[in-house]
Amino acid sequence: MRIFVIISFCATVIMATVSSCMSRRGVQQQLDAVLPWESDLAGTAWTLTGLYDLDTAKFAGASISFDDTGCRVWGNGGCNTFSGYYLLRENNDILLATLVFTRKMCLNDNAEAQFAKALNYTETYSINGDTLKFYDIDKIPIATFQKIKRF
């Protein structure tokens, strides 16, 4: 019974996120959100260059990309891939929602877990030139990325 409730809740959250992202009116009125395809993140891809104050060599290959037509986000944690949705609000607030990682056996699982944790704690972002930064709720920088392409 508990598993059914959890699955039902997750399905409801995913459906609400997807339907909100697909409807301009729904996004603007219900979420008071910025339209993802009109943001400076739309159609961009970034490689991780810093996470907290940890050695970046542990995070080789970690990246994040943002869809240019909706609110999809995907990337690589260094070993496993992930995907999900993002919602933007005013003042560069961002919600990275329903992120799902593949579960391959990796040599550096701890580093990837730290990357996933940083994504989950992300509250706001800033872009300065080719540098993207994610910040936590206290406005402390938790992840830094370098732009790698625009598609």
C-alpha positions in Angstrom: 0.0 0.0 0.0 2.8 2.4 0.9 4.6 1.8 -2.4 1.3 2.5 -4.3 1.0 5.8 -2.4 4.6 6.8 -3.2 4.3 5.8 -6.8 1.0 7.7 -7.1 2.5 10.8 -5.6 5.5 10.7 -7.9 3.3 10.2 -10.9 1.2 13.2 -9.9 4.2 15.5 -9.4 5.7 14.4 -12.8 2.3 15.0 -14.6 1.9 18.4 -13.0 5.4 19.4 -13.9 5.1 18.3 -17.5 1.7 19.8 -18.0 2.8 23.1 -16.5 5.8 23.2 -18.7 3.8 22.6 -21.8 1.3 25.3 -21.2 2.4 28.9 -21.4 -0.7 30.1 -19.6 -0.4 27.4 -17.0 3.2 28.3 -16.3 2.6 32.0 -16.0 -0.6 31.9 -14.0 -0.3 28.8 -11.8 3.4 28.9 -11.1 4.2 32.5 -11.6 7.2 31.2 -13.5 9.5 32.4 -16.2 9.0 30.6 -19.4 12.0 28.2 -19.8 12.4 28.8 -23.6 12.7 32.5 -23.0 15.5 32.2 -20.4 19.2 32.4 -20.7 19.5 28.7 -19.8 17.4 27.5 -22.8 19.5 25.5 -25.3 22.7 25.6 -23.3 25.1 22.9 -22.1 27.7 23.2 -19.3 30.6 21.2 -17.9 31.2 21.2 -14.1 34.3 23.1 -13.1 33.8 23.4 -9.4 31.7 21.8 -6.6 31.8 23.4 -3.1 35.5 23.5 -2.4 36.2 19.9 -3.6 38.9 18.7 -6.0 37.4 19.0 -9.4 39.4 16.1 -10.8 36.9 13.8 -9.1 34.1 15.2 -11.3 35.6 14.7 -14.7 32.8 14.4 -17.3 30.1 15.9 -15.1 27.8 18.2 -17.1 24.3 19.6 -17.3 22.2 20.7 -20.3 18.9 22.6 -20.7 16.4 22.0 -23.4 15.6 25.0 -25.7 11.9 24.3 -26.2 10.6 23.3 -22.8 11.8 22.5 -19.4 13.9 19.3 -19.7 17.3 19.0 -18.1 19.8 16.2 -18.5 23.4 15.6 -17.9 26.2 13.3 -16.6 27.4 13.0 -13.1 30.8 11.7 -14.2 29.6 8.1 -14.6 25.8 7.9 -14.5 23.5 10.0 -16.6 20.5 11.9 -15.3 17.4 13.6 -16.6 14.5 15.6 -15.2 12.7 18.9 -15.4 13.5 22.5 -14.4 11.2 25.3 -13.5 12.3 28.9 -13.4 10.9 31.7 -11.3 11.7 35.4 -11.1 15.0 36.5 -9.6 16.8 33.5 -11.2 15.1 31.0 -8.8 15.4 27.5 -10.3 13.9 24.2 -9.3 15.6 21.1 -10.6 12.7 18.5 -10.3 12.3 14.8 -10.5 16.0 14.2 -11.4 16.5 10.5 -12.1 20.0 9.0 -12.3 21.0 5.8 -13.9 22.6 3.3 -11.4 25.7 2.0 -13.0 28.5 0.8 -10.7 31.1 3.6 -10.7 34.6 4.0 -9.3 33.8 7.3 -7.6 30.2 7.0 -6.4 30.8 9.4 -3.6 31.8 12.3 -5.9 28.7 11.6 -8.1 26.5 11.6 -4.9 27.9 15.0 -3.9 27.1 16.3 -7.4 23.5 15.0 -7.2 23.1 16.5 -3.7 24.3 19.9 -5.0 21.7 19.7 -7.8 19.0 19.0 -5.3 20.1 21.9 -3.0 20.2 24.4 -5.9 17.8 27.3 -5.3 19.1 30.1 -7.6 21.5 30.5 -10.5 23.6 33.2 -12.2 25.3 33.4 -15.6 28.2 35.7 -16.1 29.6 35.3 -19.6 30.4 31.6 -20.1 30.1 30.8 -16.4 27.0 29.3 -14.7 26.8 29.2 -10.9 24.3 27.4 -8.7 23.6 28.7 -5.2 21.9 27.1 -2.2 19.1 28.7 -0.2 21.6 30.9 1.7 23.0 32.2 -1.6 26.3 30.3 -1.1 27.8 29.1 -4.4 27.7 25.3 -4.5 28.5 24.5 -8.2 30.2 26.2 -11.0 30.0 25.3 -14.7 31.7 26.4 -18.0 29.6 26.7 -21.1 30.4 24.0 -23.7 28.0 24.6 -26.5 24.7 26.2 -27.6 22.4 24.1 -29.7 
